[in-house]
Amino acid sequence: MNNYPDTEQEEIPLSRTKRKEHVEELQELGIELIKYSKDKLAKLDLPANLLEAIKQAQKLTANGAIRRQCQYIGKLMRNVDADAIRAKLDYANGDSVKSTQTLHIAERWRDQLLETDAALDKFIAAYSGFDISDLRSLVRSVRKERELQQHRNFTKLFRLIRTIVEENSK
């Protein structure tokens, strides 16, 4: 039997320097968010007040106003999960391992789909929730374009495959 009072670790408050560094990191993340387009910001599922503050900062031109807005964004960032936002940003930027893997999977599927018709059946069996007719017509048109040495729909096909793979990997 232990005669000592609770020996559990008490939470040690952060020093003023550490708190300031943390706040500055959040503000830098907010500044990074300002640089993104509306489409990328929409994919991040940010809280409404933070998203509105970022959109407002994107409209500002005066340096003082931008600085104050960035400080406000940093303040708002204290109430959100910054690690989750960083992970989403890394994925959107292609920095994460998962993003790279998804990219490689989509490339392999694209190459297989362009080589054989059997690959289309395998793809349909592996993934769900997409319009099969769009995929089939794109595969056919890319095959014809390859014969004519054109590449109009090649990227479009890859984007469709990547979207399907991403949707099914969530």
C-alpha positions in Angstrom: 0.0 0.0 0.0 1.3 3.4 -1.0 1.3 6.0 1.9 2.2 8.8 -0.5 -0.4 11.2 -1.7 -1.4 11.0 -5.4 1.8 10.7 -7.3 0.1 11.3 -10.7 1.8 13.9 -12.8 0.2 17.3 -12.5 0.0 19.3 -15.6 2.8 21.8 -15.6 1.7 25.1 -17.1 3.7 26.2 -20.1 6.2 29.0 -19.7 5.4 32.4 -21.1 8.0 31.8 -23.9 6.4 28.4 -24.9 2.9 29.9 -24.9 4.2 32.8 -27.1 5.9 30.3 -29.5 2.7 28.3 -29.8 0.6 31.4 -30.5 3.1 32.5 -33.2 3.0 29.0 -34.8 -0.8 29.3 -34.9 -0.6 32.7 -36.5 1.9 31.5 -39.1 -0.5 28.6 -39.9 -3.2 31.2 -40.3 -1.0 33.3 -42.6 -0.4 30.2 -44.7 -4.2 29.7 -44.9 -4.6 33.2 -46.3 -2.5 32.2 -49.3 -4.9 29.4 -50.4 -7.8 29.7 -52.8 -11.4 29.5 -51.9 -11.6 26.0 -53.2 -8.8 24.7 -51.1 -10.1 26.5 -48.0 -13.5 24.8 -48.6 -11.9 21.4 -48.5 -10.4 22.1 -45.1 -13.7 22.3 -43.2 -12.7 25.3 -41.2 -15.0 26.9 -38.6 -17.2 29.6 -40.1 -15.7 32.5 -38.1 -12.1 31.5 -39.1 -13.0 31.1 -42.7 -14.7 34.5 -42.7 -11.6 36.1 -41.1 -9.3 34.5 -43.7 -11.5 35.7 -46.6 -11.5 39.2 -45.1 -7.7 39.1 -44.9 -7.4 38.1 -48.5 -9.3 41.3 -49.5 -7.1 43.7 -47.4 -4.3 45.7 -49.0 -3.0 47.9 -46.2 0.0 46.4 -44.3 -1.3 47.5 -40.9 -4.7 46.1 -41.6 -3.2 42.8 -42.8 -1.1 42.5 -39.7 -4.0 43.1 -37.4 -6.2 40.6 -39.3 -3.4 38.0 -39.1 -3.2 38.5 -35.3 -7.0 38.0 -35.2 -6.7 34.9 -37.2 -4.0 33.6 -34.8 -6.4 34.3 -31.9 -9.2 32.3 -33.7 -6.7 29.5 -34.4 -6.4 28.9 -30.6 -9.9 27.4 -30.6 -9.4 24.9 -33.4 -7.4 21.7 -33.8 -4.3 23.0 -35.6 -2.8 19.6 -36.1 -5.9 18.4 -38.0 -5.6 21.5 -40.2 -1.9 20.9 -40.8 -2.6 17.3 -41.8 -5.3 18.4 -44.3 -3.0 21.1 -45.7 -0.2 18.5 -46.1 -2.6 16.2 -47.9 -3.9 19.0 -50.1 -0.3 20.0 -50.9 0.7 16.5 -51.6 3.2 16.5 -48.8 1.7 13.5 -46.9 2.6 9.9 -47.5 -1.1 9.1 -48.0 -1.4 11.7 -50.7 1.6 10.2 -52.5 0.3 6.7 -52.2 -3.1 7.8 -53.6 -1.3 9.5 -56.5 0.7 6.3 -57.3 -2.4 4.1 -57.1 -4.3 6.4 -59.5 -1.3 6.3 -61.9 -1.2 2.5 -61.9 -5.0 2.2 -62.4 -4.8 4.7 -65.3 -2.1 2.7 -67.0 -4.0 -0.6 -66.5 -7.3 0.9 -67.7 -5.7 2.1 -70.9 -4.0 -1.3 -71.6 -6.9 -3.8 -71.1 -10.7 -3.9 -70.9 -10.4 -6.4 -68.0 -8.9 -3.7 -65.8 -12.1 -1.7 -66.0 -14.0 -4.6 -64.5 -11.4 -4.9 -61.7 -11.6 -1.2 -61.1 -15.4 -1.3 -60.9 -15.2 -4.2 -58.4 -12.6 -2.4 -56.3 -14.2 1.0 -56.1 -17.8 2.2 -55.8 -19.8 5.4 -55.8 -19.0 6.8 -59.2 -20.5 7.1 -62.7 -19.2 4.1 -64.6 -20.3 5.5 -68.0 -18.1 8.6 -67.5 -15.1 6.4 -66.8 -15.8 4.2 -69.7 -16.2 7.0 -72.2 -13.0 8.7 -70.9 -11.0 5.5 -71.2 -12.3 5.1 -74.8 -11.6 8.6 -75.8 -8.0 8.6 -74.3 -7.3 5.3 -76.2 -8.4 6.9 -79.4 -6.4 10.1 -78.7 -3.2 8.0 -78.0 -3.5 6.5 -81.5 -3.7 10.1 -82.9 -1.0 11.3 -80.5 -3.3 13.7 -78.8 -3.6 14.2 -75.0 -6.8 16.2 -74.4 -8.5 13.9 -72.0 -5.5 12.1 -70.5 -5.2 14.4 -67.5 -9.0 14.5 -67.1 -9.0 10.7 -66.9 -6.3 10.7 -64.2 -8.1 13.3 -62.2 -11.3 11.2 -62.3 -9.5 8.1 -61.2 -7.7 10.0 -58.4 -10.9 11.4 -57.1 -12.5 8.0 -57.1 -9.6 6.4 -55.2 -9.6 9.3 -52.7 -13.3 9.0 -52.1 -13.1 5.3 -51.4 -10.0 5.5 -49.2 -11.7 7.8 -46.6 
